[in-house]
Structure formats: structure tokens, C-alpha cells
């Protein structure tokens, strides 16, 4: 059989078709590039300030710093309420490979109850891994010494110091001086109503009774802050600005602690109250009530 002749190709037609397709493709590419450039202009120029603000909000954080609370003295300069350093044992989870093993080994040197461990685990779940979490609070000098000798065995575990309110005369002045305690929801609601909550962002305690509560604004002081740069994980990279806190003002009372101790002794084992005023200016020399309790 004779083979069929193959059809003759029309090279001009194919070239024309290729040229048309190339033109269409080129136009499509130009349009896409135009759309991209338009969006880029919109983002870089029109929305620049908006995105810059968002970026700074995510990158720069304000870390509040609590002020030291003011002290309270009697009329003769005797200290009635002070701030004492207390030591806490803290763990930074990010630096600890095996948390259970670390706590178990710590129990060989320090007394750590199951309740303390449960509280630690609860706070640990609510805290970033690179932030320290307290395991034990108010360590004794002996406990601090024991851990310090063995600290090299526990990477990621450290002792930190903080200030805690202390009343040298205990129950003798409770009804006069009062006490401070943790800020609760009711306290925070009141501070927000009075537009003072910003000054308490780094503060744990607030005056609950007596002089501590009445002169809270004077004793508390003004919070400071650090403006810090953080990375995507929230870790602090560097400090951009530091404004130190202003300590609370000290208060000198008209009270005479020697007379207060004498009156308290008179009321020992009895129920009642005694108030002694200075006849010259009606200043309160002593104010005692029984029964009482130790605010420490």
C-alpha cells in the first residue's frame, strides 16, 4: 500500500499563533505585576502608620516596677512598720531539663510539701517558660545557706529577694496600724473606679485596716517602669528606657509605743479598749483594744 502524504505544516500560521499567545501572556503578567505593585503601595504608603503601630505594640512592652512602701514611726522615732527582705526559691522552667527529678532532688535538702508543688505547677502552667516561678517562699537563713552550698547542682533554680511588710510589735498595734494583704478582686475594682489601678500593676499588697489603709496613698508611692524590647516569644532583648519608682513617704504618728505597751499589758486577758489623748493638742498617745491578733 502507498503511504499517505503527510500534511504540509503552515509555519506562518504557527508563528502568528505563538506571537498572539506571547502577547496575551505578557499582558497578563503586566496586569499581575500592576496589581502587586498597587497592593504594595497601599501597604507601604497608605497603611504604613497602622502597621508600624502594630509592630511597635508587639515589639515594645512596658514592665511596671513596684515602689517600696513607706515606713511608720511613733512620736519618738521608734519603727512600728517596716519592710523586711524575704527570700524565695524560684525555678526557671526553660533552664530545667527534668522538672520532676529536679524537685525530687531538692527535697533531699529542703522541705517541700505536696501543696507547695501543686501551687508551683499551677503557676508554672500560667507562666512563660523563660520566667521564673516561686516554689518556696520566705526561706529561713538556714534554708538559704543550705541551698547556696548546693546551688551548682541545680541549674535553673535560684534564690531571689523581695520585701515583705513586718510589724515588730505584733498584736500590740494591730487595731491602730492595721496590716497589708494581697490585692483581691474587690480591691482591684475599687482601684479601677478611682482610676488608680495603673499605679498598682506591679504591687501585690494593699492596706486593709487602720493606718495602713487610711494612708494608703501616702505609703504606697509611685510605680516606675521599664520600656523593653521583646522578641516573638516575649523574651526581653534589651531595655530601652528605665523610670525608677518613687518610694512611699514615711509617716510619724503621735502614738507613744512605751505607753501603748503599758496599756496593752493592762488589758491582758480582758476585753475592752483604752484611748489616751494628749491634753495639749488632742493627739492620740495610745489606742489599744483587746482581744487582738498578730498581723504578721
Buried (B, 14 or more C-beta within 10 A) or exposed (E): EEEEEEEEEEEEEEEEEEEEEEEEEEEEEEEEEEEEEEEEEEEEEEEEEEEEEEEEEEEEBEBBBBBBBBBBBBBEEBBBBBBEEBBBBBBBBEBBEEBEEBBEBBEEBBEBEEEBBEBBEEEBEEEEBEBBBBBBBEBEEEBBEBBEEBEEEBEBBBBEEBBBBBBBBEBBBBBBBBBBBEBEEEBEEEBEEEEEBEBBEBBEBBBBBBBBBEBBEEBBBEBBBBEBEBEEEEEBEEEEEEBEBEBBBBBEBBBBBEBBBBBBEEBEEEEEEBEBEEEEEEBBBBBBBBEBEEBB
